[in-house]
Amino acid sequence: MITTVIQVILAVFILTGGVIKLLRIPFQVEHWQHYQYPLWFMSVIGFLELIGGIAMILGASNRYLAAGAGVLFVILMLGAIHAHIFRANQSVVTIIPALVCFILSIIVIIRNLKGFF
């Protein structure tokens, strides 16, 4: 039950970020310029977030899908942490949302693959 709640919270958060990136909302474009990545890459990340969020929701009935989405989120959140700290030279405080998503993704992976190995 708790894993499903975590998955839904994580999915909604990531889906929101994906939609914001795909729609190129001005504040997100401004952030992206600070990271010094091309804008087309923002669309790629937004698409991956959208796919991952949908997979995470569908993962409520398929633990392997949830674990796969969790792995995708771990990779995306590591990239987000890198972008904030190393690309934009921002304060460590700015990584808190990505760090929370990273930790929740690890929990989802572990709980869904428990007993698999």
Secondary structure as a PSIPRED ss2 file (coil, helix, strand):
# PSIPRED VFORMAT (PSIPRED V4.0)

   1 M C   1.000  0.000  0.000
   2 I H   0.000  1.000  0.000
   3 T H   0.000  1.000  0.000
   4 T H   0.000  1.000  0.000
   5 V H   0.000  1.000  0.000
   6 I H   0.000  1.000  0.000
   7 Q H   0.000  1.000  0.000
   8 V H   0.000  1.000  0.000
   9 I H   0.000  1.000  0.000
  10 L H   0.000  1.000  0.000
  11 A H   0.000  1.000  0.000
  12 V H   0.000  1.000  0.000
  13 F H   0.000  1.000  0.000
  14 I H   0.000  1.000  0.000
  15 L H   0.000  1.000  0.000
  16 T H   0.000  1.000  0.000
  17 G H   0.000  1.000  0.000
  18 G H   0.000  1.000  0.000
  19 V H   0.000  1.000  0.000
  20 I H   0.000  1.000  0.000
  21 K H   0.000  1.000  0.000
  22 L H   0.000  1.000  0.000
  23 L C   1.000  0.000  0.000
  24 R C   1.000  0.000  0.000
  25 I C   1.000  0.000  0.000
  26 P H   0.000  1.000  0.000
  27 F H   0.000  1.000  0.000
  28 Q H   0.000  1.000  0.000
  29 V H   0.000  1.000  0.000
  30 E H   0.000  1.000  0.000
  31 H H   0.000  1.000  0.000
  32 W H   0.000  1.000  0.000
  33 Q H   0.000  1.000  0.000
  34 H H   0.000  1.000  0.000
  35 Y H   0.000  1.000  0.000
  36 Q C   1.000  0.000  0.000
  37 Y C   1.000  0.000  0.000
  38 P C   1.000  0.000  0.000
  39 L H   0.000  1.000  0.000
  40 W H   0.000  1.000  0.000
  41 F H   0.000  1.000  0.000
  42 M H   0.000  1.000  0.000
  43 S H   0.000  1.000  0.000
  44 V H   0.000  1.000  0.000
  45 I H   0.000  1.000  0.000
  46 G H   0.000  1.000  0.000
  47 F H   0.000  1.000  0.000
  48 L H   0.000  1.000  0.000
  49 E H   0.000  1.000  0.000
  50 L H   0.000  1.000  0.000
  51 I H   0.000  1.000  0.000
  52 G H   0.000  1.000  0.000
  53 G H   0.000  1.000  0.000
  54 I H   0.000  1.000  0.000
  55 A H   0.000  1.000  0.000
  56 M H   0.000  1.000  0.000
  57 I H   0.000  1.000  0.000
  58 L H   0.000  1.000  0.000
  59 G C   1.000  0.000  0.000
  60 A C   1.000  0.000  0.000
  61 S C   1.000  0.000  0.000
  62 N C   1.000  0.000  0.000
  63 R H   0.000  1.000  0.000
  64 Y H   0.000  1.000  0.000
  65 L H   0.000  1.000  0.000
  66 A H   0.000  1.000  0.000
  67 A H   0.000  1.000  0.000
  68 G H   0.000  1.000  0.000
  69 A H   0.000  1.000  0.000
  70 G H   0.000  1.000  0.000
  71 V H   0.000  1.000  0.000
  72 L H   0.000  1.000  0.000
  73 F H   0.000  1.000  0.000
  74 V H   0.000  1.000  0.000
  75 I H   0.000  1.000  0.000
  76 L H   0.000  1.000  0.000
  77 M H   0.000  1.000  0.000
  78 L H   0.000  1.000  0.000
  79 G H   0.000  1.000  0.000
  80 A H   0.000  1.000  0.000
  81 I H   0.000  1.000  0.000
  82 H H   0.000  1.000  0.000
  83 A H   0.000  1.000  0.000
  84 H H   0.000  1.000  0.000
  85 I H   0.000  1.000  0.000
  86 F H   0.000  1.000  0.000
  87 R H   0.000  1.000  0.000
  88 A C   1.000  0.000  0.000
  89 N C   1.000  0.000  0.000
  90 Q C   1.000  0.000  0.000
  91 S C   1.000  0.000  0.000
  92 V H   0.000  1.000  0.000
  93 V H   0.000  1.000  0.000
  94 T H   0.000  1.000  0.000
  95 I H   0.000  1.000  0.000
  96 I H   0.000  1.000  0.000
  97 P H   0.000  1.000  0.000
  98 A H   0.000  1.000  0.000
  99 L H   0.000  1.000  0.000
 100 V H   0.000  1.000  0.000
 101 C H   0.000  1.000  0.000
 102 F H   0.000  1.000  0.000
 103 I H   0.000  1.000  0.000
 104 L H   0.000  1.000  0.000
 105 S H   0.000  1.000  0.000
 106 I H   0.000  1.000  0.000
 107 I H   0.000  1.000  0.000
 108 V H   0.000  1.000  0.000
 109 I H   0.000  1.000  0.000
 110 I H   0.000  1.000  0.000
 111 R H   0.000  1.000  0.000
 112 N H   0.000  1.000  0.000
 113 L H   0.000  1.000  0.000
 114 K C   1.000  0.000  0.000
 115 G C   1.000  0.000  0.000
 116 F C   1.000  0.000  0.000
 117 F C   1.000  0.000  0.000
